[in-house]
């Protein structure tokens, strides 16, 4: 899941259709899961500032999914 989002966060997060098709989840459930994963084990290949940008995208998408 994090690998998928690493590819998309710069563009505002993964597309809803691809999220549902690949993970069988709503945007809300997907981004809540990504948020949990970022807390537990952030991607090692990303810098701390990139991780913060990714967290910002996750927060925005969770807000939009309400």
N, CA, C and O atoms as a DFTB+ gen file, in Angstrom:
264 C
 N C O
     1  1       0.827      -1.185       0.000
     2  2       0.000       0.000       0.000
     3  2       0.880       1.262       0.000
     4  3       0.630       2.203      -0.753
     5  1       1.904       1.264       0.849
     6  2       2.788       2.435       0.870
     7  2       3.545       2.592      -0.442
     8  3       3.763       3.712      -0.904
     9  1       3.944       1.483      -1.040
    10  2       4.642       1.566      -2.333
    11  2       3.750       2.235      -3.378
    12  3       4.216       3.066      -4.158
    13  1       2.489       1.876      -3.390
    14  2       1.532       2.480      -4.317
    15  2       1.431       3.981      -4.054
    16  3       1.482       4.782      -4.987
    17  1       1.290       4.358      -2.799
    18  2       1.102       5.769      -2.474
    19  2       2.371       6.591      -2.699
    20  3       2.291       7.776      -3.024
    21  1       3.529       5.977      -2.530
    22  2       4.788       6.679      -2.815
    23  2       4.809       7.128      -4.279
    24  3       5.363       8.180      -4.601
    25  1       4.209       6.333      -5.157
    26  2       4.169       6.688      -6.577
    27  2       3.189       7.831      -6.855
    28  3       3.328       8.526      -7.861
    29  1       2.200       8.034      -5.979
    30  2       1.112       8.959      -6.279
    31  2       1.044      10.210      -5.413
    32  3       0.384      11.172      -5.807
    33  1       1.689      10.242      -4.259
    34  2       1.456      11.362      -3.335
    35  2       1.813      12.713      -3.943
    36  3       1.187      13.718      -3.604
    37  1       2.796      12.762      -4.826
    38  2       3.180      14.040      -5.446
    39  2       2.063      14.609      -6.324
    40  3       2.035      15.804      -6.621
    41  1       1.146      13.732      -6.730
    42  2       0.036      14.138      -7.591
    43  2      -1.277      14.239      -6.810
    44  3      -2.352      14.303      -7.405
    45  1      -1.187      14.252      -5.502
    46  2      -2.383      14.386      -4.678
    47  2      -2.960      13.076      -4.185
    48  3      -4.068      13.049      -3.651
    49  1      -2.229      11.994      -4.354
    50  2      -2.688      10.687      -3.894
    51  2      -3.196       9.829      -5.030
    52  3      -3.478      10.310      -6.127
    53  1      -3.302       8.559      -4.739
    54  2      -3.750       7.602      -5.754
    55  2      -5.166       7.870      -6.224
    56  3      -6.003       8.337      -5.451
    57  1      -5.440       7.575      -7.493
    58  2      -6.787       7.756      -8.035
    59  2      -7.796       6.811      -7.361
    60  3      -7.492       5.645      -7.106
    61  1      -8.979       7.323      -7.082
    62  2     -10.008       6.545      -6.399
    63  2     -10.293       5.218      -7.095
    64  3     -10.399       4.183      -6.438
    65  1     -10.415       5.243      -8.406
    66  2     -10.704       4.018      -9.155
    67  2      -9.625       2.963      -8.984
    68  3      -9.928       1.784      -8.799
    69  1      -8.366       3.383      -9.045
    70  2      -7.271       2.430      -8.881
    71  2      -7.189       1.923      -7.449
    72  3      -6.865       0.758      -7.220
    73  1      -7.481       2.790      -6.485
    74  2      -7.488       2.358      -5.076
    75  2      -8.530       1.268      -4.886
    76  3      -8.248       0.224      -4.299
    77  1      -9.731       1.514      -5.384
    78  2     -10.801       0.529      -5.219
    79  2     -10.476      -0.767      -5.962
    80  3     -10.686      -1.860      -5.437
    81  1      -9.963      -0.636      -7.188
    82  2      -9.655      -1.814      -8.007
    83  2      -8.528      -2.642      -7.389
    84  3      -8.616      -3.869      -7.332
    85  1      -7.489      -1.984      -6.936
    86  2      -6.301      -2.700      -6.445
    87  2      -6.451      -3.196      -5.012
    88  3      -5.990      -4.289      -4.680
    89  1      -7.099      -2.391      -4.155
    90  2      -7.158      -2.737      -2.734
    91  2      -8.561      -3.088      -2.245
    92  3      -8.724      -3.561      -1.120
    93  1      -9.572      -2.860      -3.078
    94  2     -10.939      -3.163      -2.681
    95  2     -11.418      -2.329      -1.515
    96  3     -12.198      -2.794      -0.685
    97  1     -10.950      -1.092      -1.455
    98  2     -11.251      -0.213      -0.331
    99  2     -11.797       1.116      -0.822
   100  3     -11.542       1.536      -1.951
   101  1     -12.550       1.766       0.048
   102  2     -12.951       3.147      -0.232
   103  2     -11.739       4.046      -0.022
   104  3     -10.755       3.639       0.597
   105  1     -11.813       5.262      -0.536
   106  2     -10.729       6.219      -0.308
   107  2     -10.485       6.406       1.183
   108  3      -9.342       6.416       1.640
   109  1     -11.564       6.553       1.932
   110  2     -11.443       6.794       3.373
   111  2     -10.696       5.659       4.069
   112  3      -9.775       5.911       4.846
   113  1     -11.082       4.415       3.799
   114  2     -10.417       3.271       4.426
   115  2      -8.960       3.152       3.983
   116  3      -8.074       2.863       4.786
   117  1      -8.730       3.380       2.687
   118  2      -7.369       3.297       2.158
   119  2      -6.456       4.336       2.815
   120  3      -5.380       3.996       3.308
   121  1      -6.884       5.595       2.823
   122  2      -6.014       6.632       3.376
   123  2      -5.886       6.528       4.892
   124  3      -4.867       6.939       5.447
   125  1      -6.887       5.995       5.570
   126  2      -6.747       5.726       7.011
   127  2      -5.689       4.644       7.226
   128  3      -4.888       4.734       8.155
   129  1      -5.686       3.633       6.379
   130  2      -4.675       2.570       6.476
   131  2      -3.281       3.103       6.156
   132  3      -2.315       2.775       6.845
   133  1      -3.177       3.925       5.110
   134  2      -1.885       4.521       4.765
   135  2      -1.387       5.390       5.923
   136  3      -0.202       5.367       6.254
   137  1      -2.284       6.145       6.528
   138  2      -1.911       6.971       7.668
   139  2      -1.343       6.108       8.796
   140  3      -0.314       6.451       9.378
   141  1      -1.999       5.004       9.105
   142  2      -1.504       4.088      10.138
   143  2      -0.130       3.534       9.776
   144  3       0.760       3.469      10.623
   145  1       0.039       3.138       8.523
   146  2       1.326       2.596       8.082
   147  2       2.435       3.645       8.161
   148  3       3.572       3.328       8.510
   149  1       2.099       4.890       7.835
   150  2       3.102       5.964       7.936
   151  2       3.540       6.181       9.380
   152  3       4.693       6.523       9.641
   153  1       2.624       5.983      10.309
   154  2       2.955       6.120      11.731
   155  2       3.866       4.973      12.176
   156  3       4.827       5.181      12.915
   157  1       3.547       3.756      11.713
   158  2       4.266       2.556      12.153
   159  2       5.636       2.410      11.501
   160  3       6.631       2.157      12.181
   161  1       5.683       2.570      10.188
   162  2       6.945       2.353       9.471
   163  2       6.975       3.163       8.187
   164  3       6.645       2.647       7.120
   165  1       7.370       4.432       8.281
   166  2       7.432       5.273       7.077
   167  2       8.428       4.719       6.056
   168  3       9.405       4.071       6.431
   169  1       8.184       4.971       4.781
   170  2       9.080       4.455       3.738
   171  2      10.511       4.964       3.921
   172  3      10.749       6.168       4.020
   173  1      11.444       4.036       3.962
   174  2      12.849       4.392       4.193
   175  2      13.442       5.184       3.033
   176  3      14.382       5.953       3.232
   177  1      12.908       5.008       1.826
   178  2      13.496       5.674       0.664
   179  2      13.124       7.160       0.591
   180  3      13.683       7.896      -0.221
   181  1      12.188       7.603       1.432
   182  2      11.766       9.007       1.410
   183  2      12.442       9.807       2.510
   184  3      12.687       9.307       3.608
   185  1      12.736      11.053       2.192
   186  2      13.306      11.961       3.186
   187  2      12.221      12.351       4.187
   188  3      11.034      12.191       3.902
   189  1      12.611      12.858       5.344
   190  2      11.609      13.307       6.318
   191  2      10.653      14.360       5.742
   192  3       9.463      14.347       6.058
   193  1      11.153      15.260       4.910
   194  2      10.263      16.279       4.331
   195  2       9.283      15.650       3.333
   196  3       8.133      16.080       3.250
   197  1       9.719      14.650       2.584
   198  2       8.818      13.961       1.657
   199  2       7.743      13.190       2.428
   200  3       6.589      13.142       2.004
   201  1       8.115      12.599       3.540
   202  2       7.138      11.889       4.374
   203  2       6.104      12.874       4.907
   204  3       4.917      12.552       4.965
   205  1       6.535      14.055       5.291
   206  2       5.584      15.077       5.760
   207  2       4.638      15.505       4.647
   208  3       3.448      15.704       4.888
   209  1       5.154      15.649       3.434
   210  2       4.282      15.980       2.297
   211  2       3.278      14.863       2.053
   212  3       2.106      15.121       1.775
   213  1       3.740      13.628       2.159
   214  2       2.844      12.484       1.984
   215  2       1.767      12.493       3.070
   216  3       0.599      12.241       2.776
   217  1       2.133      12.773       4.292
   218  2       1.151      12.859       5.379
   219  2       0.129      13.965       5.108
   220  3      -1.052      13.819       5.423
   221  1       0.590      15.060       4.527
   222  2      -0.317      16.146       4.173
   223  2      -1.339      15.703       3.138
   224  3      -2.517      16.048       3.237
   225  1      -0.896      14.943       2.150
   226  2      -1.803      14.418       1.125
   227  2      -2.814      13.475       1.773
   228  3      -4.004      13.525       1.462
   229  1      -2.341      12.627       2.664
   230  2      -3.231      11.675       3.349
   231  2      -4.289      12.434       4.157
   232  3      -5.472      12.102       4.094
   233  1      -3.869      13.445       4.909
   234  2      -4.831      14.237       5.708
   235  2      -5.869      14.908       4.805
   236  3      -7.062      14.909       5.109
   237  1      -5.404      15.470       3.706
   238  2      -6.311      16.145       2.770
   239  2      -7.312      15.161       2.162
   240  3      -8.501      15.463       2.063
   241  1      -6.833      13.996       1.760
   242  2      -7.734      12.996       1.167
   243  2      -8.709      12.446       2.201
   244  3      -9.856      12.155       1.864
   245  1      -8.276      12.298       3.454
   246  2      -9.211      11.870       4.500
   247  2     -10.282      12.932       4.718
   248  3     -11.457      12.610       4.893
   249  1      -9.878      14.180       4.708
   250  2     -10.840      15.277       4.879
   251  2     -11.839      15.278       3.721
   252  3     -13.038      15.461       3.933
   253  1     -11.351      15.076       2.513
   254  2     -12.222      15.078       1.332
   255  2     -13.179      13.889       1.336
   256  3     -14.270      13.981       0.773
   257  1     -12.795      12.780       1.955
   258  2     -13.600      11.561       1.928
   259  2     -14.715      11.552       2.967
   260  3     -15.497      10.603       3.009
   261  1     -14.812      12.581       3.805
   262  2     -15.837      12.605       4.841
   263  2     -17.226      12.694       4.283
   264  3     -18.195      12.723       5.042
